[in-house]
Amino acid sequence: MSNNTNLGAAKAAKNDEFYTQYADIQKEVNAYLEYNPDTFRDKTVLLPCDDPEWSNFTRFFAQNFERLGLRRLISTSYAVESKKYKAYEPTLFETESPLFDADKTRIKGKIFELTRDVNGSGRIDIDDLEWHYLEGDGDFRSAEVCVLRDQADIIVTNPPFSLFREFVAWIMEAGKRFLIIGSQGAVGYKEIFPLIKNNKIWLGNGFNAGNAYFKYMGDCSSFAEGVYNPETGLVKFRNCCWMTNLEHGRRHEPLKLMSLKDNIRFTRHKDLKEIGYVKYENYDAIDVPYTDAIPSDYDGVMGVPVTFLDKYCPEQFEIMGLGSGYLGQSLGIKGIPREHKQLMRGHSAAGDLYMMIKGEPKVPYARILIRKKH
Ligand SMILES: C[S@@+](CC[C@H](N)C(=O)[O-])C[C@H]1O[C@@H](n2cnc3c(N)ncnc32)[C@H](O)[C@@H]1O
């Protein structure tokens, strides 16, 4: 497996059946516990868009119910007939249960709940999960799942990629704490970016080295060769992240940075050494093409790569806006003169930043505009 893919491809393929690995969930949750061991204590955790019999989210939270100090765990699934991928067979857990209903199994969602020691083992764990069919198909937008959302303190899941914006809006309108997986590209959505800018949501601790591997259900022919490993059944995504409004420690670690002068002298980036920090032509800010080259002593506005968000410490920097498209326009980024646009052969849009490098106009990759905090 060598190439990369992104959740955009999954979205284009209209496929949502990617399953998160246990170790990734464990590593992420541990980051919140390290910061505050009581993050989940006495809380009701809802895992919507799950498939409790398949999902590692349900497995992880049920197995760790006592360690986390949960009050109640609720997990809901989406009916097979409502999914895009319909080749699921019911598990033995369902078919061997006295509650199994052959008419409901494919058209109804399911709810799994954990609150008490049902089997008298002396502890509350995965064997104490109780379940029944939902009235509807388990759509997170349905009235019955909204009631569960309103009862929850924290919502955790890997939501359907194709409904990401709607899912975030669904959480935010109820004012809930959450921990979810999304594409880094979602950061630039006009519905999501303002939440990031205003510190209402932020990136989580993250996947190992930024690589996320998901178990995939279904036909993998729609994916680029090299990203799907048939032996493990895992698909690799490069641009995946956790998004949350739960506190974790990494978010409060300031980046260690050099001064502007030292950066130009000692940087490992050849282009920066050669041309220094270039000012944009249509906005009063400098371009900083690498997060590790953000100058510690520059007081003005700087355009930095979107990957900066992974290192963003709100005590160190303030986010001013996004330097592209509609959000760039609303920030007051001026239009690019027509003669330059022609030279760029259409690689620009209204609201995009641009700069002149060796006499040539250039639009950088998407930039977040930041300013040092005093
Ligand atoms: C990316 S998968 C993640 C599954 C699981 N949470 C995990 O990570 O292991 C998203 C799941 O949401 C389900 N889904 C799609 N649309 C949904 C909807 N409107 N409401 C609830 N679930 C939905 C999909 O069928 C899929 O099983």
The ligand as a Tripos MOL2 file, in Angstrom:
@<TRIPOS>MOLECULE
LIG
   27    29     1     0     0
SMALL
NO_CHARGES

@<TRIPOS>ATOM
      1 C1        -18.2430    5.7280    8.1280 C.3       1 LIG1
      2 S1        -19.3580    4.4730    8.6630 S.3       1 LIG1
      3 C2        -18.8230    4.2710   10.2890 C.3       1 LIG1
      4 C3        -19.3920    3.1150   11.0050 C.3       1 LIG1
      5 C4        -18.9590    3.0370   12.4710 C.3       1 LIG1
      6 N1        -19.3920    4.2250   13.1860 N.3       1 LIG1
      7 C5        -17.4670    2.8520   12.5890 C.2       1 LIG1
      8 O1        -16.7090    3.7820   12.4520 O.co2     1 LIG1
      9 O2        -17.0320    1.7390   12.8390 O.co2     1 LIG1
     10 C6        -20.8640    5.4250    8.7780 C.3       1 LIG1
     11 C7        -22.0970    4.5940    9.0490 C.3       1 LIG1
     12 O3        -23.2380    5.4720    9.0590 O.3       1 LIG1
     13 C8        -24.3180    4.8310    8.3880 C.3       1 LIG1
     14 N2        -25.2440    5.8580    7.8900 N.ar      1 LIG1
     15 C9        -25.3410    6.3770    6.6520 C.ar      1 LIG1
     16 N3        -26.3200    7.2990    6.6030 N.ar      1 LIG1
     17 C10       -26.8590    7.3510    7.8460 C.ar      1 LIG1
     18 C11       -27.9110    8.1000    8.4220 C.ar      1 LIG1
     19 N4        -28.6140    9.0010    7.7100 N.pl3     1 LIG1
     20 N5        -28.1950    7.9130    9.7280 N.ar      1 LIG1
     21 C12       -27.5000    7.0030   10.4630 C.ar      1 LIG1
     22 N6        -26.4930    6.2670    9.9720 N.ar      1 LIG1
     23 C13       -26.1620    6.4460    8.6800 C.ar      1 LIG1
     24 C14       -23.6430    4.0570    7.2740 C.3       1 LIG1
     25 O4        -24.4750    3.0160    6.8130 O.3       1 LIG1
     26 C15       -22.3750    3.5560    7.9870 C.3       1 LIG1
     27 O5        -22.6030    2.3200    8.6020 O.3       1 LIG1
@<TRIPOS>BOND
     1     1     2 1
     2     2     3 1
     3     2    10 1
     4     3     4 1
     5     4     5 1
     6     5     6 1
     7     5     7 1
     8     7     8 2
     9     7     9 1
    10    10    11 1
    11    11    12 1
    12    11    26 1
    13    12    13 1
    14    13    14 1
    15    13    24 1
    16    14    15 ar
    17    14    23 ar
    18    15    16 ar
    19    16    17 ar
    20    17    18 ar
    21    17    23 ar
    22    18    19 1
    23    18    20 ar
    24    20    21 ar
    25    21    22 ar
    26    22    23 ar
    27    24    25 1
    28    24    26 1
    29    26    27 1
@<TRIPOS>SUBSTRUCTURE
     1 LIG1         1 GROUP 0 **** ****
